[in-house]
Amino acid sequence: MNKYNVIGGFGISMGYTLLYLSLIVIIPLSTVLLSAMSMSWGDFLATVLDRRALLSYKVTILASLTAAFVNLIIGFIMAWVLTRYEFWGKSIINAAVDLPFALPTAVAGITLTALYAESGWIGSILAKFGIKVIFTQTGIALALIFITFPFVVRTVQPALEELESELEEAAASLGASRIQTLTKVIFPIIAPSLITGFALAFARGLGEYGSVIFISGNMPFKTEITPLLIITKLEQFNYAAANALALMTLLTAFTVLFLLGVLKKFIRREQ
């Protein structure tokens, strides 16, 4: 092992890492746990297992999963185009991918609502076919697709750039079809990046608020997301209940991220 390290020794580097992680992530998140623990066990269960809360989990998780799966496909195709082809306007498209990161989420929500309302450009066309987007769970998923779109593209793109085209040519020379090359050669190599992008998109969707509240209609038991229910509890000065709901969201995100991390490590070990 090379003992020379341009950023100092392991002890100092790890110390700064743990200090920064504690100040920025662990300590703030631990206050959520401590606040939720201030409730009795019965009150905690009554809060997090309330019918309104359970339905908000369902809406949030299903919309986040839908957005993550859709972006897994679209993001892979977009990353493939940006890495495999040269064309006019490529730099513009490449920059546009990151725009959802820069755009305030509330502005995104207002824009999507205006577009997909029955009087909007796209909504008026869909209305002719009896398709309604705003104030539905479809609208929530659409908003999350917009917000989480860059995650898959930006995690898969570097993996595709490092993937040598000679592997595809070798597979073709051995008689592999395009589908076989894609499933047997390309996907196994970029699978960890796909999993990372999916996990990031899903976790981001769980906590999204600004882009969803306008297009969802915020109807309890129908289109109410968990972050909105948390805000409702805060407006009622019920901080313990708000933190209890936030804790459930954190545990869901952590569980999914942990399981996908284990899957990613397993895939890498099998390669």
C-alpha positions as CSV (number, residue, x, y, z in Angstrom):
1,M,0.0,0.0,0.0
2,N,1.3,3.4,-0.9
3,K,1.7,5.3,2.4
4,Y,2.1,8.7,0.8
5,N,-1.1,10.7,0.8
6,V,-1.2,14.3,-0.5
7,I,-4.1,15.1,2.0
8,G,-2.3,14.0,5.1
9,G,-2.7,10.9,7.2
10,F,-5.7,8.7,7.8
11,G,-6.3,9.9,11.3
12,I,-6.5,13.6,10.4
13,S,-8.6,13.0,7.3
14,M,-11.0,10.7,9.1
15,G,-11.2,13.2,12.0
16,Y,-12.3,16.0,9.7
17,T,-14.7,13.6,7.9
18,L,-16.4,12.6,11.1
19,L,-16.5,16.1,12.5
20,Y,-18.1,17.5,9.4
21,L,-20.5,14.6,9.1
22,S,-21.6,15.0,12.7
23,L,-22.1,18.8,12.5
24,I,-24.0,18.8,9.1
25,V,-25.8,15.4,9.2
26,I,-25.8,13.3,12.3
27,I,-26.5,16.0,15.0
28,P,-29.3,17.7,13.1
29,L,-31.0,14.3,12.3
30,S,-30.5,13.1,15.9
31,T,-32.7,16.0,17.1
32,V,-35.5,14.5,15.1
33,L,-35.1,11.2,16.9
34,L,-34.8,12.9,20.3
35,S,-38.0,15.0,19.7
36,A,-39.9,11.9,18.6
37,M,-38.7,10.1,21.7
38,S,-40.2,12.8,23.9
39,M,-43.6,11.3,23.1
40,S,-44.9,8.2,24.9
41,W,-44.8,5.0,22.9
42,G,-48.6,5.0,22.6
43,D,-48.7,8.6,21.3
44,F,-45.9,7.8,18.9
45,L,-47.7,4.8,17.4
46,A,-51.0,6.7,17.3
47,T,-49.3,9.5,15.3
48,V,-47.3,7.4,12.8
49,L,-50.1,4.7,12.3
50,D,-52.9,7.2,12.0
51,R,-55.0,6.5,8.8
52,R,-54.2,9.9,7.4
53,A,-50.5,9.3,8.0
54,L,-50.5,5.8,6.5
55,L,-52.2,7.0,3.3
56,S,-49.7,9.8,3.0
57,Y,-46.9,7.2,3.2
58,K,-48.6,5.3,0.5
59,V,-48.9,8.3,-1.8
60,T,-45.4,9.5,-1.2
61,I,-43.7,6.1,-1.5
62,L,-45.6,5.0,-4.6
63,A,-45.0,8.3,-6.4
64,S,-41.3,8.3,-5.4
65,L,-40.9,4.7,-6.7
66,T,-42.8,5.5,-9.9
67,A,-40.6,8.6,-10.5
68,A,-37.4,6.6,-9.7
69,F,-38.3,3.8,-12.1
70,V,-39.3,6.1,-14.9
71,N,-36.1,8.1,-14.5
72,L,-34.1,4.9,-14.4
73,I,-35.1,4.2,-18.0
74,I,-35.1,7.8,-19.3
75,G,-31.9,8.6,-17.5
76,F,-30.1,5.7,-18.9
77,I,-31.2,6.5,-22.5
78,M,-30.2,10.2,-22.0
79,A,-26.8,9.3,-20.5
80,W,-26.3,6.9,-23.4
81,V,-27.0,9.6,-26.0
82,L,-24.7,12.1,-24.3
83,T,-21.8,9.7,-24.0
84,R,-22.1,7.7,-27.3
85,Y,-23.0,10.3,-29.9
86,E,-21.7,13.7,-31.1
87,F,-24.2,16.1,-32.4
88,W,-25.0,19.8,-32.6
89,G,-26.4,21.2,-29.3
90,K,-25.0,18.4,-27.2
91,S,-23.4,20.9,-24.7
92,I,-26.8,22.7,-24.4
93,I,-28.7,19.4,-23.6
94,N,-25.9,18.4,-21.2
95,A,-26.3,21.6,-19.3
96,A,-30.1,21.5,-19.4
97,V,-30.0,18.1,-17.6
98,D,-29.0,20.0,-14.4
99,L,-31.7,22.7,-14.6
100,P,-34.0,20.9,-12.2
101,F,-31.2,21.3,-9.6
102,A,-31.1,25.0,-10.1
103,L,-34.8,25.8,-10.5
104,P,-36.6,26.5,-7.2
105,T,-39.0,23.6,-6.6
106,A,-42.0,25.9,-6.0
107,V,-41.5,27.4,-9.4
108,A,-41.3,24.0,-11.0
109,G,-44.6,23.1,-9.2
110,I,-46.4,26.2,-10.4
111,T,-45.1,25.7,-14.0
112,L,-46.2,22.0,-14.1
113,T,-49.6,22.9,-12.7
114,A,-50.1,25.6,-15.3
115,L,-49.0,23.3,-18.1
116,Y,-51.1,20.3,-17.1
117,A,-54.2,22.1,-15.9
118,E,-57.3,21.5,-18.1
119,S,-56.8,25.0,-19.5
120,G,-53.0,24.5,-20.0
121,W,-51.2,23.7,-23.2
122,I,-50.7,20.0,-22.4
123,G,-53.6,19.5,-20.0
124,S,-56.2,20.7,-22.5
125,I,-55.0,18.0,-25.0
126,L,-55.1,15.3,-22.3
127,A,-58.5,16.4,-21.2
128,K,-59.9,15.5,-24.6
129,F,-59.0,11.9,-23.8
130,G,-60.4,12.1,-20.3
131,I,-56.9,12.2,-18.7
132,K,-56.5,14.4,-15.7
133,V,-53.1,15.1,-14.2
134,I,-53.3,17.9,-11.6
135,F,-54.8,17.1,-8.2
136,T,-54.1,13.4,-8.8
137,Q,-51.3,11.0,-7.8
138,T,-50.2,11.0,-11.4
139,G,-49.4,14.7,-11.1
140,I,-47.4,14.0,-8.0
141,A,-45.3,11.4,-9.8
142,L,-44.9,13.8,-12.7
143,A,-43.5,16.5,-10.4
144,L,-41.1,14.0,-8.8
145,I,-40.0,12.8,-12.2
146,F,-39.0,16.4,-13.1
147,I,-37.2,17.0,-9.8
148,T,-35.3,13.7,-9.7
149,F,-34.5,13.4,-13.4
150,P,-30.8,14.5,-13.2
151,F,-29.8,11.9,-10.5
152,V,-29.8,8.9,-12.8
153,V,-28.2,10.7,-15.7
154,R,-25.3,12.1,-13.7
155,T,-24.6,8.8,-11.9
156,V,-24.7,6.6,-15.0
157,Q,-22.9,9.0,-17.4
158,P,-19.4,8.6,-15.8
159,A,-19.8,4.8,-15.9
160,L,-20.7,4.8,-19.6
161,E,-17.8,7.2,-20.3
162,E,-15.4,4.7,-18.8
163,L,-17.0,1.7,-20.6
164,E,-14.8,0.9,-23.5
165,S,-16.5,0.6,-26.8
166,E,-14.2,-2.4,-27.6
167,L,-16.3,-4.5,-25.3
168,E,-19.4,-3.9,-27.4
169,E,-17.4,-4.6,-30.6
170,A,-16.0,-7.8,-29.1
171,A,-19.5,-9.0,-28.1
172,A,-20.8,-8.2,-31.6
173,S,-17.9,-10.1,-33.2
174,L,-18.7,-13.2,-31.2
175,G,-22.3,-13.1,-32.5
176,A,-24.1,-11.4,-29.7
177,S,-27.2,-9.5,-30.6
178,R,-27.7,-5.9,-29.5
179,I,-30.1,-7.1,-26.7
180,Q,-27.5,-9.6,-25.5
181,T,-24.7,-7.1,-25.5
182,L,-26.9,-4.7,-23.6
183,T,-28.0,-7.2,-21.0
184,K,-24.9,-9.4,-20.7
185,V,-22.1,-6.8,-21.2
186,I,-23.3,-3.3,-20.5
187,F,-25.8,-3.6,-17.8
188,P,-23.7,-5.8,-15.4
189,I,-20.9,-3.1,-15.6
190,I,-23.1,-0.1,-15.0
191,A,-25.6,-1.8,-12.6
192,P,-24.0,-0.2,-9.5
193,S,-24.4,3.3,-11.0
194,L,-28.0,2.5,-12.0
195,I,-28.8,1.4,-8.5
196,T,-27.1,4.6,-7.0
197,G,-29.1,6.8,-9.3
198,F,-32.4,5.0,-8.5
199,A,-31.7,5.2,-4.8
200,L,-30.9,8.9,-4.9
201,A,-34.0,9.7,-7.0
202,F,-36.2,7.7,-4.6
203,A,-34.8,9.3,-1.5
204,R,-35.1,12.8,-3.0
205,G,-38.7,12.0,-3.9
206,L,-39.6,11.0,-0.4
207,G,-38.6,14.5,0.9
208,E,-39.9,16.6,-1.9
209,Y,-42.4,19.3,-1.0
210,G,-42.2,22.5,-3.1
211,S,-42.9,21.0,-6.5
212,V,-45.7,18.8,-5.3
213,I,-48.0,21.0,-3.2
214,F,-49.3,22.9,-6.1
215,I,-50.0,20.1,-8.5
216,S,-51.3,17.6,-5.9
217,G,-54.2,19.6,-4.6
218,N,-53.2,18.5,-1.0
219,M,-56.4,16.5,-0.4
220,P,-56.1,14.4,2.8
221,F,-56.5,10.7,2.2
222,K,-56.1,11.2,-1.5
223,T,-53.2,13.3,-2.7
224,E,-51.6,14.4,0.6
225,I,-47.9,13.7,0.8
226,T,-46.0,13.0,4.0
227,P,-43.9,16.2,3.9
228,L,-47.1,18.3,3.7
229,L,-48.5,16.4,6.7
230,I,-45.4,17.3,8.6
231,I,-45.8,20.9,7.7
232,T,-49.4,20.7,8.9
233,K,-48.2,19.4,12.2
234,L,-45.7,22.2,12.5
235,E,-48.3,24.8,11.8
236,Q,-50.3,23.3,14.6
237,F,-47.2,23.6,16.8
238,N,-47.2,19.9,17.3
239,Y,-43.5,19.5,16.9
240,A,-43.3,16.1,18.4
241,A,-45.8,14.7,16.0
242,A,-44.0,16.4,13.1
243,N,-40.7,14.9,14.1
244,A,-42.3,11.5,14.5
245,L,-43.6,11.6,10.9
246,A,-40.2,12.9,9.8
247,L,-38.5,10.0,11.6
248,M,-40.6,7.5,9.6
249,T,-39.6,9.2,6.4
250,L,-35.9,9.1,7.4
251,L,-36.2,5.4,8.4
252,T,-37.8,4.6,5.0
253,A,-35.2,6.4,3.1
254,F,-32.3,4.9,5.1
255,T,-33.7,1.3,4.8
256,V,-34.0,1.6,1.0
257,L,-30.6,3.2,0.7
258,F,-29.0,0.5,2.9
259,L,-30.7,-2.4,1.0
260,L,-29.7,-0.9,-2.4
261,G,-26.2,-0.4,-1.1
262,V,-26.0,-4.0,-0.1
263,L,-27.3,-5.0,-3.5
264,K,-24.7,-2.8,-5.2
265,K,-21.9,-4.3,-3.2
266,F,-23.1,-7.8,-4.0
267,I,-23.2,-7.1,-7.7
268,R,-19.6,-5.7,-7.6
269,R,-18.4,-8.8,-5.8
270,E,-20.0,-11.0,-8.4
271,Q,-18.3,-9.2,-11.3
